[in-house]
Amino acid sequence: MKRKILWDPAAWKEVEEAFEYYAERSRRAAENFREALDDVVGSVADNGEAYPIFDEDARRCLLEKYPFGVLYTLDDEYAAIIVVMHTSRRPGYWKERLKKA
């Protein structure tokens, strides 16, 4: 079952910031980041249960070739993307966001 994707505005801002960071360095890196994110989001929509629970009831899927993870929650119809986190920076900054989800 393909779920609809809901984006937390803060998660979408994290995507924009990461894209801008890569775009300043290389347009190709930015486009590859976007493709890697699209792949993850598509996979979460198609088969979100395949990824492990990371914290509380949030699951995490890692981007291929980029140091980012997507944290999301699931229900019958939706996958809610709560965080797009850099895996080596500011550990745990997103925990409050999960409590609100």
N, CA, C and O of each residue as an XYZ file, in Angstrom:
404
protein
N       0.834     -1.192      0.000
C       0.000      0.000      0.000
C       0.875      1.251      0.000
O       1.755      1.402      0.847
N       0.635      2.115     -0.923
C       1.396      3.357     -1.013
C       0.740      4.410     -0.116
O      -0.429      4.758     -0.280
N       1.534      4.902      0.838
C       1.030      5.937      1.738
C       1.277      7.328      1.143
O       2.185      7.530      0.336
N       0.459      8.255      1.560
C       0.680      9.658      1.229
C       1.748     10.191      2.170
O       1.844      9.766      3.321
N       2.538     11.112      1.678
C       3.622     11.698      2.467
C       3.176     13.049      3.018
O       2.686     13.905      2.282
N       3.353     13.223      4.308
C       3.142     14.512      4.965
C       4.499     15.004      5.441
O       5.283     14.227      5.986
N       4.782     16.272      5.243
C       6.059     16.861      5.654
C       5.857     17.808      6.824
O       5.028     18.716      6.756
N       6.602     17.604      7.883
C       6.681     18.602      8.941
C       7.417     19.804      8.337
O       8.440     19.618      7.678
N       6.928     21.021      8.544
C       7.602     22.186      7.963
C       9.079     22.294      8.356
O       9.900     22.739      7.553
N       9.419     21.897      9.564
C      10.820     21.949      9.997
C      11.661     20.938      9.223
O      12.821     21.212      8.915
N      11.100     19.785      8.908
C      11.829     18.790      8.120
C      12.061     19.308      6.704
O      13.140     19.134      6.137
N      11.035     19.949      6.138
C      11.190     20.501      4.793
C      12.257     21.596      4.788
O      13.015     21.717      3.826
N      12.320     22.385      5.844
C      13.362     23.420      5.953
C      14.746     22.761      6.003
O      15.696     23.277      5.413
N      14.863     21.643      6.692
C      16.142     20.919      6.739
C      16.550     20.447      5.348
O      17.729     20.490      4.998
N      15.583     19.999      4.558
C      15.859     19.594      3.180
C      16.367     20.784      2.375
O      17.363     20.677      1.660
N      15.683     21.914      2.492
C      16.092     23.107      1.743
C      17.500     23.547      2.128
O      18.297     23.904      1.261
N      17.808     23.523      3.418
C      19.140     23.928      3.872
C      20.216     22.980      3.354
O      21.284     23.424      2.934
N      19.944     21.690      3.381
C      20.918     20.723      2.873
C      21.114     20.902      1.369
O      22.242     20.873      0.877
N      20.020     21.086      0.647
C      20.117     21.288     -0.797
C      20.941     22.533     -1.106
O      21.806     22.504     -1.982
N      20.679     23.614     -0.399
C      21.446     24.849     -0.616
C      22.926     24.642     -0.321
O      23.782     25.135     -1.054
N      23.227     23.917      0.747
C      24.617     23.627      1.099
C      25.312     22.908     -0.057
O      26.407     23.294     -0.466
N      24.675     21.865     -0.579
C      25.286     21.126     -1.688
C      25.321     21.956     -2.960
O      26.288     21.871     -3.717
N      24.299     22.751     -3.215
C      24.257     23.579     -4.428
C      25.364     24.620     -4.447
O      25.881     24.953     -5.513
N      25.736     25.140     -3.281
C      26.833     26.109     -3.210
C      28.159     25.474     -3.611
O      29.069     26.159     -4.077
N      28.259     24.181     -3.429
C      29.500     23.474     -3.726
C      29.490     22.844     -5.110
O      30.500     22.849     -5.813
N      28.328     22.297     -5.496
C      28.237     21.603     -6.777
C      26.771     21.380     -7.129
O      26.012     20.811     -6.346
N      26.393     21.827     -8.294
C      25.010     21.621     -8.749
C      24.712     20.125     -8.864
O      23.616     19.670     -8.537
N      25.705     19.371     -9.332
C      25.522     17.924     -9.471
C      25.303     17.275     -8.093
O      24.437     16.412     -7.951
N      26.075     17.681     -7.088
C      25.899     17.125     -5.738
C      24.503     17.436     -5.210
O      23.873     16.594     -4.569
N      24.019     18.651     -5.481
C      22.681     19.032     -5.025
C      21.611     18.181     -5.707
O      20.680     17.713     -5.052
N      21.741     17.980     -7.007
C      20.767     17.158     -7.729
C      20.824     15.700     -7.270
O      19.790     15.044     -7.146
N      22.027     15.200     -7.019
C      22.160     13.828     -6.518
C      21.555     13.683     -5.125
O      20.956     12.657     -4.805
N      21.715     14.725     -4.294
C      21.087     14.718     -2.974
C      19.568     14.639     -3.133
O      18.907     13.851     -2.458
N      19.035     15.447     -4.010
C      17.583     15.449     -4.232
C      17.098     14.083     -4.715
O      16.056     13.603     -4.268
N      17.835     13.465     -5.612
C      17.456     12.139     -6.107
C      17.508     11.099     -4.991
O      16.623     10.250     -4.886
N      18.552     11.169     -4.154
C      18.669     10.225     -3.035
C      17.499     10.409     -2.067
O      16.947      9.431     -1.562
N      17.126     11.660     -1.811
C      15.990     11.932     -0.931
C      14.687     11.436     -1.562
O      13.855     10.834     -0.883
N      14.514     11.688     -2.847
C      13.311     11.205     -3.543
C      13.204      9.685     -3.458
O      12.116      9.141     -3.268
N      14.345      9.004     -3.599
C      14.346      7.538     -3.500
C      13.887      7.081     -2.115
O      13.081      6.159     -1.988
N      14.411      7.740     -1.083
C      14.043      7.383      0.289
C      12.559      7.656      0.532
O      11.856      6.809      1.083
N      12.090      8.807      0.133
C      10.688      9.160      0.353
C       9.777      8.177     -0.386
O       8.750      7.762      0.151
N      10.142      7.810     -1.593
C       9.357      6.828     -2.335
C       9.343      5.475     -1.646
O       8.313      4.803     -1.597
N      10.478      5.085     -1.121
C      10.573      3.814     -0.407
C       9.744      3.824      0.874
O       9.100      2.831      1.211
N       9.764      4.941      1.578
C       8.962      5.079      2.798
C       7.476      5.007      2.453
O       6.701      4.363      3.159
N       7.085      5.667      1.373
C       5.677      5.651      0.964
C       5.233      4.240      0.575
O       4.116      3.826      0.886
N       6.110      3.510     -0.103
C       5.766      2.168     -0.590
C       5.853      1.092      0.476
O       5.040      0.168      0.501
N       6.842      1.211      1.363
C       7.114      0.117      2.302
C       7.768      0.639      3.579
O       8.853      0.194      3.954
N       7.119      1.564      4.230
C       7.676      2.199      5.419
C       7.978      1.265      6.565
O       8.858      1.550      7.378
N       7.270      0.158      6.647
C       7.501     -0.792      7.739
C       8.836     -1.514      7.607
O       9.283     -2.155      8.558
N       9.473     -1.423      6.458
C      10.727     -2.142      6.214
C      11.900     -1.557      7.004
O      12.920     -2.223      7.181
N      11.764     -0.342      7.470
C      12.870      0.324      8.155
C      12.698      0.222      9.663
O      11.576      0.189     10.169
N      13.817      0.174     10.372
C      13.744     -0.065     11.819
C      13.211      1.130     12.599
O      13.360      2.283     12.193
N      12.590      0.820     13.724
C      12.207      1.869     14.665
C      13.491      2.418     15.267
O      14.349      1.668     15.733
N      13.605      3.732     15.248
C      14.827      4.402     15.671
C      14.671      5.017     17.053
O      15.576      4.925     17.883
N      13.541      5.635     17.298
C      13.287      6.309     18.570
C      11.780      6.411     18.761
O      11.059      6.847     17.864
N      11.315      6.007     19.930
C       9.884      5.962     20.218
C       9.184      5.207     19.103
O       9.498      4.037     18.883
N       8.247      5.822     18.386
C       7.603      5.101     17.287
C       8.059      5.606     15.921
O       7.436      5.304     14.903
N       9.141      6.371     15.902
C       9.678      6.884     14.642
C      10.657      5.882     14.038
O      11.460      5.262     14.734
N      10.561      5.749     12.748
C      11.474      4.895     11.993
C      12.490      5.777     11.271
O      12.277      6.975     11.085
N      13.607      5.152     10.867
C      14.644      5.924     10.172
C      15.082      5.189      8.919
O      15.292      3.976      8.922
N      15.213      5.951      7.863
C      15.750      5.460      6.603
C      16.909      6.382      6.227
O      16.764      7.604      6.231
N      18.049      5.793      5.905
C      19.241      6.577      5.574
C      19.333      6.815      4.070
O      18.973      5.956      3.265
N      19.824      7.999      3.709
C      20.060      8.297      2.307
C      21.337      7.604      1.850
O      22.316      7.521      2.591
N      21.309      7.118      0.640
C      22.490      6.494      0.076
C      23.480      7.582     -0.351
O      23.105      8.527     -1.045
N      24.718      7.450      0.057
C      25.834      8.328     -0.319
C      25.792      9.715      0.323
O      26.651     10.548      0.033
N      24.830      9.974      1.174
C      24.748     11.261      1.871
C      24.541     10.988      3.353
O      23.866     10.026      3.720
N      25.121     11.832      4.213
C      25.040     11.580      5.662
C      23.748     12.099      6.295
O      23.784     12.862      7.260
N      22.622     11.684      5.752
C      21.323     12.129      6.248
C      20.413     10.940      6.474
O      20.475      9.932      5.771
N      19.561     11.092      7.486
C      18.524     10.114      7.751
C      17.177     10.802      7.797
O      17.070     11.956      8.213
N      16.164     10.098      7.372
C      14.793     10.602      7.401
C      14.067      9.863      8.522
O      13.969      8.636      8.507
N      13.558     10.625      9.497
C      12.759     10.051     10.579
C      11.291     10.302     10.263
O      10.899     11.408      9.890
N      10.486      9.252     10.420
C       9.082      9.368     10.058
C       8.239      8.454     10.934
O       8.737      7.510     11.547
N       6.966      8.757     10.973
C       5.987      7.915     11.646
C       4.981      7.434     10.604
O       4.837      8.028      9.536
N       4.297      6.356     10.934
C       3.344      5.750     10.002
C       1.974      5.599     10.633
O       1.847      5.378     11.838
N       0.960      5.721      9.806
C      -0.360      5.219     10.159
C      -0.890      4.520      8.909
O      -0.126      4.304      7.968
N      -2.140      4.168      8.871
C      -2.663      3.390      7.749
C      -2.583      4.118      6.408
O      -2.377      3.487      5.372
N      -2.743      5.432      6.423
C      -2.783      6.198      5.180
C      -1.544      7.038      4.910
O      -1.219      7.315      3.755
N      -0.849      7.446      5.974
C       0.196      8.460      5.828
C       1.535      8.012      6.398
O       1.617      7.215      7.333
N       2.581      8.566      5.787
C       3.930      8.557      6.362
C       4.243     10.026      6.627
O       4.293     10.835      5.701
N       4.449     10.359      7.879
C       4.730     11.749      8.260
C       6.228     11.901      8.483
O       6.787     11.328      9.418
N       6.867     12.673      7.621
C       8.298     12.919      7.753
C       8.480     14.041      8.760
O       8.048     15.174      8.547
N       9.136     13.693      9.871
C       9.275     14.601     10.999
C      10.628     15.298     10.990
O      10.728     16.470     11.353
N      11.665     14.583     10.580
C      13.030     15.105     10.650
C      13.824     14.615      9.445
O      13.691     13.463      9.031
N      14.649     15.495      8.887
C      15.682     15.104      7.929
C      16.983     15.532      8.586
O      17.378     16.696      8.521
N      17.640     14.571      9.219
C      18.767     14.880     10.104
C      20.107     14.511      9.484
O      20.238     13.497      8.798
N      21.088     15.352      9.742
C      22.464     14.998      9.415
C      22.895     13.993     10.476
O      22.688     14.226     11.667
N      23.483     12.896     10.065
C      23.765     11.814     11.008
C      24.943     12.090     11.938
O      25.158     11.347     12.895
N      25.710     13.151     11.669
C      26.880     13.435     12.513
C      26.810     14.770     13.242
O      27.777     15.163     13.896
N      25.702     15.464     13.144
C      25.597     16.787     13.766
C      24.447     16.840     14.754
O      23.403     16.219     14.554
N      24.653     17.580     15.806
C      23.613     17.901     16.783
C      22.756     16.699     17.168
O      21.546     16.713     16.940
N      23.346     15.676     17.737
C      22.545     14.494     18.085
C      21.390     14.838     19.023
O      21.555     15.570     19.999
N      20.242     14.301     18.707
C      19.080     14.430     19.574
C      18.316     15.736     19.495
O      17.332     15.900     20.218
N      18.728     16.685     18.641
C      18.029     17.975     18.581
C      16.562     17.811     18.198
O      15.741     18.674     18.507
N      16.236     16.737     17.545
C      14.910     16.507     16.985
C      13.957     15.817     17.958
O      12.779     15.659     17.639
N      14.425     15.404     19.125
C      13.582     14.623     20.034
C      12.300     15.356     20.450
O      11.241     14.738     20.559
N      12.393     16.642     20.676
C      11.177     17.406     21.026
C      10.164     17.394     19.899
O       8.957     17.352     20.136
N      10.652     17.429     18.691
C       9.759     17.400     17.531
C       8.990     16.086     17.469
O       7.814     16.072     17.104
N       9.632     15.002     17.818
C       8.943     13.702     17.809
C       7.828     13.660     18.839
O       6.785     13.050     18.601
N       8.037     14.302     19.982
C       7.012     14.293     21.023
C       5.753     15.008     20.559
O       4.654     14.661     20.992
N       5.893     16.004     19.681
C       4.755     16.767     19.179
C       4.023     16.048     18.051
O       2.860     16.336     17.768
N       4.719     15.106     17.411
C       4.143     14.439     16.226
C       2.984     13.531     16.564
O       2.406     12.909     15.672
